[in-house]
Amino acid sequence: MAQCNNNKQCLSFFYNKKLRKCVLHRKHFYQSFSTPEISEEGWKYYTAKYDGTKKCSVGYTFCRELDYCYKIFRGTRDIGGAKWRCNSVGGQLSAINSPEKQDFLEHVMVGRPHRPVLIDGEKQPDDTWRQENGSLLTYSNWYPNEPNADGNCIQLCTGDKWCDVHCRFVQDVLYMCEE
């Protein structure tokens, strides 16, 4: 178990005391996602211990690797509705501002039912892309031929690449809030 708790990339693990085996994971397993199937008896699921560097609000999960708190939601929303929901729980819609955060989001969302994931970022009149807090998006992971002027907001599309979408397009989506 110490192997997982000492590894900042490990967010959860399965441990079999009888076999003295540990399977490390870079994601948490939620009811809406499928858990790995382990055929042997005696496996238990654990989340990595919180190391005390940051305290998250109730309902948020701490990401040790990136040192931030997040919460995943599913619902029929547009970007404005997702931002409103995040604000109502003390957070903001997650922005992907580094390759590490892109990689983390992909790992957390792996195994999700096929649906788009809304992320923070809005096209400005001067054609730059900015986060809700006003900071410039300096990292991007656009799908080929994107942005293509379909919209002024961003979602993860096929292969977790970015697509521009209409901000008021309502759909069944996943989104992550962070604090």
Secondary structure, DSSP 4 states (H G I P E B T S, - for coil): -HHHHT-TT--EEEEETTTTEEEEESS---TTSPPPP--STTEEEEEPPP-SS--PPTT-EEETTTTEEEEEEEEEE-HHHHHHHHHHTT-EE----SHHHHHHHHHHHTT--S--EEEEEEE-TTS-EE-TTS-B-----BPTT---SS-SEEEE-GGG-EEEE-TT--EEEEEEEE-
